[in-house]
């Protein structure tokens, strides 16, 4: 599989590779983002739905707590108000009938006043001596019946001023039974010190609770429950089933009858009582989920739009590379005259310009190589033509040398031998390059010949490193320089010519120094400037020469440039009255250096 993918990718063009990589790098993050977005959206939707349900449940809890606090306030007032507490605890002790009547009126007035804050709260006070006080008519309910309730005994066990919240009970007041089938009450034992002298109960009709618990729709239910059973619910039989599921699960989402429900809990001020809301999950997250879906659709549309835009722009840019490829294919076929017409300052434009410059340079180098080879042939031919029938002269000179030796004229024989060696080097066409020590021997013979022509002799000192002997150089490059030193530098007078050679920094250094008349600075600068300005490809072909002495420095410079290229350099140093030094810097290959 991996090999197939690699082969497929390798078979694509560069443009298609770039487009494939770009689109892949766009699609993969998009898919990852959409996947993460979908996953995180579910959590965010769920969390937001829980928060929304909690806020609604908290509002209901605040309303309920307000009602429950009002009920506790009434109980606390009955217990804590000193006047009312005194009247209740002494109600049976006073023997004066009229005074008892007045006290009962005061108690009744206080109850009526207090319950104005309670919003239809019903207060029942039952004393141990059988006296009862209520803020409702005795025809609605006989308060003495409270003493028969089982929970009355539980009040005796409660210490201090703690109250007991009673589970929802059937409504005891006849006038409220139609509106509210149940009631919620809180009761407390009335104490004078540690002595219980009666009981007080505050009751509210159940509709006040159910009105608060009602949801905005039929699919939203709220339960008021404790640890044992449901207190109040607004969802009928569904509440019973839901209560069983809620008590068996602590999760925020449960399944019931094939539907998912979102569950929220909130504790109220009554200990161990709590509000529990439930709503179908789809209903709870509908509005939030619809927003996320719209955002998702917009993101998808934007992604597709940008993908199309990216594809278009990539094609637009990469078409320039395709054009450049066609130009390269034309060059590959041998058409070096074709040129790219792309322009611009970007990388492709720069590449196009460089490609055209490269083609221009290739054409120039091909023409240059053609000229160079032609000049090499001309230089070799000119040097050979400088000899006058060398084979004939060589044979004649050997015959003369033998006759001179027979006559025992050794000096003349040596001169003829030197001339013979010099001619031998010009005859051998295969020796375009010779070793440096052969070049030295040729020039020693040449100086001997020159000394025989002149009245005053020239001394030649050779200061050469043995590591330079085998280095290959063009033949007859020292002779024209030595000739100029003898004829022009020493003016055919006695003098000294020093030949130095050594290797320095991968460069073969040759210096030819004379102690002649020298040259002025202006002439030296002109000569050196000519060497700098004339490139090896621009060097003029050497003029036809009639002999060695006329080849000159220009011939040496041209031959060396043609052989070694730009790395070769030649320099003349001179000072009037102090002689001249001709220096040549010849690049050498590592193989020659090792030899």
C-alpha positions as CSV (number, residue, x, y, z in Angstrom):
1,X,0.0,0.0,0.0
2,X,2.8,2.4,1.0
3,X,4.7,1.5,-2.3
4,X,1.6,2.2,-4.4
5,X,1.1,5.6,-2.7
6,X,4.8,6.4,-3.2
7,X,4.7,5.4,-6.9
8,X,1.5,7.3,-7.5
9,X,3.0,10.4,-5.9
10,X,6.2,10.1,-7.9
11,X,4.3,9.8,-11.1
12,X,2.6,13.2,-10.6
13,X,3.9,16.4,-12.1
14,X,5.4,19.0,-9.8
15,X,2.3,21.2,-10.3
16,X,0.0,18.3,-9.3
17,X,2.2,17.5,-6.4
18,X,2.0,21.0,-5.0
19,X,-1.8,21.1,-5.5
20,X,-2.2,17.7,-3.9
21,X,0.0,18.7,-0.9
22,X,-1.8,22.1,-0.5
23,X,-5.3,20.6,-0.7
24,X,-4.3,17.8,1.6
25,X,-2.8,20.2,4.1
26,X,-6.1,22.2,3.9
27,X,-8.5,19.3,4.1
28,X,-6.8,17.3,6.9
29,X,-6.9,20.2,9.4
30,X,-10.4,21.0,8.3
31,X,-11.6,17.5,9.0
32,X,-9.7,17.4,12.3
33,X,-11.3,20.8,13.2
34,X,-14.8,19.7,12.2
35,X,-14.4,16.5,14.2
36,X,-13.2,18.3,17.2
37,X,-15.8,21.0,16.7
38,X,-18.5,18.4,16.5
39,X,-17.2,16.6,19.7
40,X,-16.7,19.9,21.6
41,X,-20.0,21.2,20.4
42,X,-21.9,18.3,21.9
43,X,-20.3,19.0,25.3
44,X,-20.8,22.8,24.9
45,X,-24.5,22.3,24.0
46,X,-25.0,19.9,26.9
47,X,-23.2,22.3,29.3
48,X,-25.2,25.3,28.0
49,X,-28.5,23.3,28.3
50,X,-27.6,22.4,31.9
51,X,-26.7,26.0,32.7
52,X,-30.0,27.2,31.2
53,X,-32.0,24.6,33.1
54,X,-30.1,25.4,36.3
55,X,-30.9,29.1,36.0
56,X,-34.6,28.3,35.6
57,X,-34.5,25.9,38.5
58,X,-32.7,28.4,40.6
59,X,-35.4,31.0,40.0
60,X,-38.0,28.5,41.1
61,X,-35.9,27.6,44.2
62,X,-35.8,31.3,45.1
63,X,-39.6,31.6,44.9
64,X,-40.0,28.5,47.0
65,X,-37.5,29.6,49.6
66,X,-39.3,32.9,49.9
67,X,-42.6,31.0,50.8
68,X,-40.8,28.7,53.2
69,X,-39.0,31.6,54.9
70,X,-42.3,33.4,55.4
71,X,-43.7,30.2,57.0
72,X,-40.7,30.0,59.3
73,X,-40.9,33.7,60.1
74,X,-44.5,33.2,61.4
75,X,-43.4,30.3,63.6
76,X,-40.4,32.2,64.9
77,X,-42.6,35.2,65.7
78,X,-45.1,33.1,67.6
79,X,-42.2,31.5,69.6
80,X,-40.1,34.6,70.1
81,X,-42.5,37.4,70.6
82,X,-42.5,38.0,74.3
83,X,-46.0,39.3,74.6
84,X,-47.6,36.6,72.4
85,X,-45.5,33.9,74.1
86,X,-46.6,35.2,77.5
87,X,-50.3,35.3,76.6
88,X,-50.2,31.8,75.2
89,X,-48.3,30.2,78.1
90,X,-50.6,32.0,80.7
91,X,-53.9,31.6,78.9
92,X,-55.2,28.8,81.1
93,X,-53.8,30.2,84.4
94,X,-55.9,33.4,84.5
95,X,-59.2,32.9,86.3
96,X,-60.8,36.2,85.3
97,X,-63.1,35.5,82.4
98,X,-63.0,39.0,81.0
99,X,-59.3,39.2,81.1
100,X,-59.0,35.8,79.4
101,X,-61.4,37.1,76.7
102,X,-59.2,40.2,76.2
103,X,-56.1,38.0,76.0
104,X,-57.6,35.8,73.4
105,X,-58.6,38.9,71.3
106,X,-55.0,40.1,71.5
107,X,-53.7,36.7,70.4
108,X,-56.2,36.5,67.5
109,X,-55.3,40.1,66.4
110,X,-51.6,39.2,66.5
111,X,-52.2,36.1,64.4
112,X,-54.2,38.1,61.8
113,X,-51.5,40.7,61.6
114,X,-48.7,38.2,61.3
115,X,-50.3,36.1,58.6
116,X,-50.8,39.2,56.4
117,X,-47.1,38.6,55.5
118,X,-47.6,34.9,54.9
119,X,-49.7,35.2,51.7
120,X,-52.6,32.8,52.5
121,X,-50.7,31.0,55.2
122,X,-52.9,29.3,57.7
123,X,-51.8,29.3,61.4
124,X,-52.9,26.7,63.9
125,X,-52.0,26.9,67.6
126,X,-53.1,24.1,69.9
127,X,-52.3,24.4,73.7
128,X,-51.9,21.5,76.1
129,X,-55.0,22.6,78.0
130,X,-57.1,22.2,74.8
131,X,-57.2,25.9,73.8
132,X,-56.8,26.5,70.1
133,X,-56.1,29.6,68.1
134,X,-56.3,29.9,64.2
135,X,-56.5,32.5,61.6
136,X,-59.2,30.6,59.8
137,X,-62.8,29.5,60.6
138,X,-63.3,26.5,62.9
139,X,-65.9,25.3,60.5
140,X,-63.2,24.7,57.9
141,X,-61.2,22.5,60.2
142,X,-61.2,21.5,63.9
143,X,-57.7,22.3,65.1
144,X,-58.0,19.9,68.0
145,X,-57.7,17.1,65.4
146,X,-54.0,17.9,65.2
147,X,-53.4,16.3,68.6
148,X,-54.4,13.0,67.0
149,X,-51.7,13.2,64.3
150,X,-48.8,10.8,64.6
151,X,-46.2,13.5,63.9
152,X,-47.3,15.4,67.1
153,X,-45.3,12.9,69.1
154,X,-42.3,13.5,67.0
155,X,-42.4,17.2,67.9
156,X,-41.9,16.4,71.6
157,X,-38.6,14.8,70.6
158,X,-37.3,17.9,68.8
159,X,-35.1,20.0,71.0
160,X,-34.9,23.8,71.1
161,X,-36.6,25.8,68.6
162,X,-36.2,23.5,65.6
163,X,-39.1,23.1,63.3
164,X,-40.4,20.0,61.5
165,X,-41.4,20.1,57.9
166,X,-44.3,17.8,57.2
167,X,-44.7,15.8,54.0
168,X,-47.5,17.0,51.7
169,X,-50.8,16.0,53.2
170,X,-54.4,16.2,51.9
171,X,-55.8,19.7,52.4
172,X,-57.4,20.0,55.8
173,X,-59.4,23.1,55.1
174,X,-62.7,22.6,53.3
175,X,-62.6,26.0,51.6
176,X,-59.2,25.1,49.9
177,X,-59.9,21.5,48.9
178,X,-61.2,22.5,45.5
179,X,-58.2,24.6,44.6
180,X,-55.6,22.5,46.2
181,X,-55.8,18.8,46.9
182,X,-52.7,18.9,49.2
183,X,-51.0,21.2,51.6
184,X,-47.5,21.7,53.0
185,X,-47.0,22.5,56.7
186,X,-44.2,23.2,59.1
187,X,-44.8,22.6,62.9
188,X,-43.0,23.3,66.1
189,X,-43.5,22.6,69.8
190,X,-44.0,25.8,71.9
191,X,-41.8,25.8,75.0
192,X,-41.5,27.9,78.1
193,X,-38.0,26.9,79.0
194,X,-38.0,23.2,78.8
195,X,-41.8,22.8,79.3
196,X,-44.0,22.3,76.2
197,X,-47.2,24.2,76.6
198,X,-48.5,23.8,73.0
199,X,-47.9,23.3,69.3
200,X,-47.9,25.7,66.4
201,X,-48.3,24.8,62.7
202,X,-48.2,27.0,59.6
203,X,-49.8,25.6,56.5
204,X,-49.9,26.8,52.8
205,X,-52.1,25.3,50.2
206,X,-50.4,23.1,47.6
207,X,-51.4,25.2,44.5
208,X,-48.9,27.9,45.6
209,X,-46.1,25.3,45.2
210,X,-47.5,23.8,41.9
211,X,-47.9,27.3,40.4
212,X,-44.2,27.8,40.9
213,X,-43.2,24.4,39.7
214,X,-45.2,24.6,36.4
215,X,-43.0,24.7,33.3
216,X,-43.4,26.7,30.2
217,X,-44.4,23.6,28.2
218,X,-45.8,20.1,28.7
219,X,-42.3,18.5,28.2
220,X,-40.7,20.2,31.1
221,X,-41.3,18.8,34.5
222,X,-40.2,19.8,38.1
223,X,-40.3,17.6,41.2
224,X,-40.0,18.7,44.8
225,X,-38.8,15.6,46.7
226,X,-36.9,14.4,49.7
227,X,-34.9,11.3,50.3
228,X,-38.0,9.1,50.7
229,X,-40.7,10.2,48.2
230,X,-42.0,12.9,46.0
231,X,-43.4,16.0,47.7
232,X,-44.9,17.9,44.8
233,X,-44.8,17.3,41.1
234,X,-46.3,18.8,38.1
235,X,-46.0,15.9,35.7
236,X,-48.4,13.2,37.1
237,X,-47.5,9.6,36.5
238,X,-44.5,10.5,34.5
239,X,-43.0,12.0,37.7
240,X,-43.2,8.7,39.5
241,X,-41.3,6.9,36.7
242,X,-38.8,9.8,36.5
243,X,-38.3,9.8,40.3
244,X,-37.3,6.1,40.2
245,X,-34.8,6.7,37.4
246,X,-33.4,9.8,39.1
247,X,-32.8,8.0,42.4
248,X,-30.9,5.2,40.6
249,X,-28.7,7.5,38.5
250,X,-26.6,10.5,39.3
251,X,-25.9,11.5,35.6
252,X,-27.3,14.6,34.1
253,X,-28.8,12.6,31.2
254,X,-31.0,9.5,31.6
255,X,-33.1,7.4,29.2
256,X,-36.8,6.8,29.8
257,X,-39.3,5.2,27.4
258,X,-36.8,5.6,24.6
259,X,-36.2,9.3,25.2
260,X,-33.2,11.1,26.6
261,X,-34.0,13.5,29.4
262,X,-31.8,16.3,30.9
263,X,-31.8,16.2,34.7
264,X,-31.0,19.1,37.0
265,X,-31.0,19.2,40.8
266,X,-31.2,22.1,43.2
267,X,-31.4,22.0,47.0
268,X,-34.0,24.2,48.7
269,X,-33.8,25.7,52.2
270,X,-35.6,22.8,53.8
271,X,-33.1,20.2,54.8
272,X,-33.0,17.1,52.6
273,X,-35.5,18.6,50.2
274,X,-34.5,19.3,46.6
275,X,-35.9,20.4,43.4
276,X,-35.4,18.2,40.4
277,X,-36.2,19.3,36.8
278,X,-36.4,17.1,33.7
279,X,-36.8,18.0,30.1
280,X,-36.4,16.1,26.9
281,X,-32.8,16.5,25.8
282,X,-33.6,17.3,22.2
283,X,-36.0,20.0,23.4
284,X,-33.4,21.5,25.8
285,X,-30.6,21.7,23.2
286,X,-32.8,22.6,20.2
287,X,-32.2,26.4,20.1
288,X,-28.5,26.1,21.0
289,X,-27.9,23.2,18.6
290,X,-29.6,25.1,15.8
291,X,-27.1,27.9,16.2
292,X,-24.1,25.5,16.1
293,X,-25.5,23.8,13.0
294,X,-25.8,27.1,11.2
295,X,-22.3,28.0,12.2
296,X,-21.2,24.5,10.9
297,X,-23.0,25.1,7.6
298,X,-21.3,28.5,7.2
299,X,-17.9,27.0,8.0
300,X,-18.4,24.3,5.4
301,X,-19.5,26.8,2.8
302,X,-16.5,29.0,3.6
303,X,-14.1,25.9,3.4
304,X,-15.4,24.9,0.0
305,X,-15.2,28.5,-1.3
306,X,-11.6,28.8,-0.1
307,X,-10.7,25.4,-1.4
308,X,-11.9,26.4,-4.9
309,X,-10.1,29.7,-4.6
310,X,-6.9,28.0,-3.5
311,X,-7.1,25.5,-6.5
312,X,-7.6,28.4,-8.9
313,X,-4.7,30.5,-7.5
314,X,-2.4,27.4,-7.4
315,X,-3.2,26.7,-11.0
316,X,-2.6,30.3,-11.9
317,X,0.8,30.3,-10.2
318,X,2.0,26.8,-11.2
319,X,1.1,27.3,-14.9
320,X,4.2,29.5,-15.0
321,X,6.3,26.5,-13.9
322,X,4.6,24.3,-16.6
323,X,5.6,26.9,-19.2
324,X,9.2,26.9,-17.9
325,X,9.2,23.1,-18.1
326,X,8.3,23.3,-21.8
327,X,11.1,25.7,-22.4
328,X,13.5,23.3,-20.7
329,X,12.3,20.4,-22.8
330,X,13.0,22.5,-25.9
331,X,16.5,23.1,-24.7
332,X,16.9,19.4,-24.0
333,X,16.1,18.7,-27.7
334,X,19.0,21.0,-28.6
335,X,17.2,24.2,-29.3
336,X,19.5,26.6,-27.5
337,X,18.0,29.7,-29.2
338,X,14.7,29.4,-27.3
339,X,14.1,31.8,-24.4
340,X,11.6,32.0,-21.5
341,X,9.2,35.0,-21.7
342,X,8.3,34.9,-18.0
343,X,9.0,38.1,-16.0
344,X,8.6,39.2,-12.4
345,X,10.5,39.6,-9.2
346,X,9.2,36.4,-7.6
347,X,11.1,33.1,-7.4
348,X,9.7,31.9,-10.7
349,X,10.5,35.1,-12.5
350,X,14.0,35.1,-11.1
351,X,14.4,31.4,-12.2
352,X,13.2,32.3,-15.7
353,X,15.7,35.2,-15.9
354,X,18.5,32.9,-14.6
355,X,17.6,30.2,-17.1
356,X,17.8,32.7,-20.0
357,X,21.2,34.0,-18.6
358,X,22.4,30.4,-18.4
359,X,21.5,29.7,-22.0
360,X,23.3,32.9,-23.0
361,X,26.3,31.8,-21.1
362,X,26.2,28.3,-22.6
363,X,26.1,29.8,-26.1
364,X,28.9,32.2,-25.2
365,X,31.1,29.4,-23.7
366,X,30.5,27.2,-26.8
367,X,31.6,30.0,-29.0
368,X,34.5,30.7,-26.7
369,X,35.6,27.1,-26.7
370,X,35.6,27.1,-30.5
371,X,37.7,30.2,-30.6
372,X,40.1,28.8,-27.9
373,X,40.7,25.6,-29.8
374,X,41.3,27.6,-33.0
375,X,43.8,29.8,-31.3
376,X,45.6,26.8,-29.8
377,X,46.0,25.4,-33.2
378,X,47.2,28.7,-34.6
379,X,49.7,29.2,-31.8
380,X,51.2,25.7,-32.3
381,X,51.3,26.2,-36.1
382,X,52.9,29.7,-35.7
383,X,55.6,28.3,-33.5
384,X,56.3,25.4,-35.9
385,X,56.3,27.8,-38.8
386,X,58.9,29.9,-37.0
387,X,61.4,27.1,-37.7
388,X,63.1,26.9,-41.1
389,X,62.9,23.3,-42.2
390,X,63.8,22.0,-38.7
391,X,64.3,18.4,-39.8
392,X,66.9,19.4,-42.4
393,X,68.7,21.7,-40.1
394,X,68.7,19.1,-37.3
395,X,70.4,16.5,-39.5
396,X,72.9,19.0,-40.9
397,X,73.8,20.2,-37.4
398,X,74.4,16.7,-36.2
399,X,76.8,16.1,-39.1
400,X,78.6,19.3,-38.5
401,X,78.9,18.5,-34.7
402,X,80.5,15.1,-35.5
403,X,83.1,16.6,-37.9
404,X,83.9,19.3,-35.3
405,X,84.4,16.7,-32.6
406,X,86.7,14.8,-34.9
407,X,88.8,17.9,-35.3
408,X,88.7,18.2,-31.4
409,X,87.0,21.6,-31.3
410,X,85.0,20.8,-28.2
411,X,83.6,24.3,-27.6
412,X,82.1,24.5,-31.1
413,X,80.7,21.0,-30.7
414,X,78.9,21.9,-27.5
415,X,77.4,25.0,-29.1
416,X,76.2,22.9,-32.0
417,X,74.8,20.3,-29.5
418,X,72.9,23.0,-27.7
419,X,71.4,24.2,-30.9
420,X,70.5,20.7,-31.9
421,X,68.6,20.1,-28.6
422,X,66.8,23.4,-29.1
423,X,65.7,22.3,-32.6
424,X,64.8,18.8,-31.4
425,X,62.2,20.4,-29.0
426,X,60.6,22.3,-31.9
427,X,60.4,19.3,-34.1
428,X,58.5,17.0,-31.6
429,X,54.8,17.9,-32.4
430,X,53.5,15.6,-29.6
431,X,55.3,17.6,-26.9
432,X,52.8,20.3,-26.3
433,X,53.5,20.0,-22.5
434,X,56.9,19.1,-21.1
435,X,58.3,18.7,-17.6
436,X,59.8,21.8,-16.0
437,X,63.3,20.3,-15.7
438,X,63.2,19.7,-19.5
439,X,62.3,23.4,-20.0
440,X,65.2,24.4,-17.8
441,X,67.7,22.3,-19.9
442,X,66.4,23.9,-23.1
443,X,66.9,27.4,-21.7
444,X,70.4,26.5,-20.4
445,X,71.3,25.5,-24.0
446,X,69.7,28.7,-25.3
447,X,71.9,30.8,-22.9
448,X,75.0,29.0,-24.1
449,X,74.2,29.9,-27.7
450,X,73.5,33.5,-26.7
451,X,76.9,33.7,-24.8
452,X,78.7,32.5,-27.9
453,X,77.2,35.3,-29.9
454,X,78.1,38.0,-27.4
455,X,81.4,39.2,-26.3
456,X,80.3,39.5,-22.7
457,X,78.7,36.4,-21.1
458,X,75.5,36.1,-19.1
459,X,75.5,34.0,-16.0
460,X,72.3,31.9,-15.3
461,X,71.6,30.9,-11.7
462,X,68.9,28.3,-11.1
463,X,67.2,28.3,-7.7
464,X,64.5,25.7,-8.2
465,X,62.8,23.4,-5.7
466,X,63.1,19.8,-6.6
467,X,59.4,19.4,-6.1
468,X,58.8,21.4,-9.3
469,X,60.9,19.3,-11.7
470,X,58.0,17.0,-12.9
471,X,55.3,19.7,-13.2
472,X,54.0,19.9,-16.7
473,X,54.1,23.2,-18.5
474,X,53.8,24.4,-22.2
475,X,57.2,24.1,-23.9
476,X,59.4,27.2,-24.6
477,X,57.7,29.6,-22.2
478,X,60.9,30.7,-20.4
479,X,63.0,31.3,-23.6
480,X,61.2,34.4,-24.8
481,X,61.4,35.9,-21.3
482,X,65.2,35.1,-21.0
483,X,65.7,36.4,-24.5
484,X,64.1,39.7,-23.5
485,X,66.2,39.8,-20.3
486,X,69.5,39.3,-22.3
487,X,68.7,41.6,-25.2
488,X,66.7,44.4,-23.6
489,X,67.4,44.1,-19.9
490,X,71.1,43.4,-20.0
491,X,71.4,45.1,-23.4
492,X,73.6,42.2,-24.6
493,X,76.1,43.0,-21.9
494,X,77.4,40.9,-19.1
495,X,74.9,40.2,-16.3
496,X,73.0,37.7,-14.3
497,X,69.7,36.0,-14.9
498,X,68.2,34.1,-12.0
499,X,65.5,31.5,-12.5
500,X,63.5,30.7,-9.4
501,X,60.7,28.1,-9.1
502,X,58.8,26.8,-6.0
503,X,55.3,25.7,-4.9
504,X,53.2,27.9,-2.7
505,X,49.5,27.4,-1.7
506,X,48.8,24.9,-4.6
507,X,50.4,27.4,-7.0
508,X,53.5,26.9,-9.1
509,X,55.5,30.1,-8.8
510,X,58.2,31.0,-11.5
511,X,60.3,34.1,-11.3
512,X,62.9,35.2,-13.9
513,X,65.1,38.1,-12.6
514,X,67.8,40.1,-14.3
515,X,70.1,42.8,-13.0
516,X,69.8,44.9,-16.1
517,X,68.8,48.5,-16.8
518,X,65.1,48.0,-15.7
519,X,62.1,50.0,-16.8
520,X,60.3,53.1,-15.4
521,X,57.1,52.8,-13.4
522,X,54.8,54.1,-16.2
523,X,55.9,51.5,-18.6
524,X,55.6,48.7,-16.0
525,X,52.0,49.9,-15.1
526,X,51.0,49.8,-18.8
527,X,52.3,46.3,-19.3
528,X,50.7,45.0,-16.1
529,X,47.4,46.7,-16.9
530,X,47.4,45.0,-20.3
531,X,47.8,41.6,-18.6
532,X,44.7,42.4,-16.4
533,X,42.5,43.7,-19.1
534,X,43.2,41.0,-21.7
535,X,41.2,37.9,-20.7
536,X,42.3,34.5,-22.0
537,X,39.3,34.4,-24.4
538,X,40.0,38.0,-25.6
539,X,43.8,37.5,-26.2
540,X,44.8,38.4,-29.7
541,X,46.4,35.7,-31.8
542,X,50.1,35.9,-31.8
543,X,51.7,37.4,-34.8
544,X,53.7,35.2,-37.2
545,X,57.3,35.1,-36.1
546,X,60.4,34.6,-38.0
547,X,62.4,33.4,-35.0
548,X,62.5,32.7,-31.2
549,X,63.4,36.3,-30.3
550,X,60.3,37.7,-31.8
551,X,57.7,35.6,-30.0
552,X,57.9,37.8,-27.0
553,X,56.0,38.2,-23.8
554,X,52.6,38.5,-25.5
555,X,53.0,35.0,-27.0
556,X,54.0,33.6,-23.6
557,X,51.0,35.3,-21.9
558,X,48.5,34.1,-24.5
559,X,49.7,30.5,-24.5
560,X,49.6,30.3,-20.7
561,X,46.2,31.9,-20.5
562,X,44.9,29.5,-23.2
563,X,46.3,26.5,-21.2
564,X,45.5,27.4,-17.6
565,X,42.6,29.8,-18.0
566,X,41.7,32.6,-15.6
567,X,43.7,31.2,-12.7
568,X,47.0,32.0,-14.4
569,X,48.5,35.4,-13.8
570,X,51.6,37.2,-15.0
571,X,53.3,40.2,-13.5
572,X,56.3,42.4,-14.2
573,X,58.2,44.2,-11.5
574,X,61.0,46.6,-12.4
575,X,62.9,49.7,-11.3
576,X,65.3,51.8,-13.4
577,X,68.9,50.7,-12.7
578,X,67.8,47.7,-10.6
579,X,66.7,45.2,-13.2
580,X,63.4,43.4,-13.7
581,X,61.4,40.4,-12.4
582,X,58.9,38.5,-14.4
583,X,56.6,36.4,-12.2
584,X,54.2,33.8,-13.3
585,X,51.6,32.1,-11.0
586,X,50.5,28.8,-12.5
587,X,47.6,26.7,-10.9
588,X,48.6,23.1,-10.5
589,X,46.4,20.1,-10.1
590,X,46.6,18.0,-6.9
591,X,47.9,15.0,-8.9
592,X,50.9,17.1,-10.2
593,X,51.5,18.4,-6.7
594,X,51.6,14.9,-5.3
595,X,54.1,13.9,-8.0
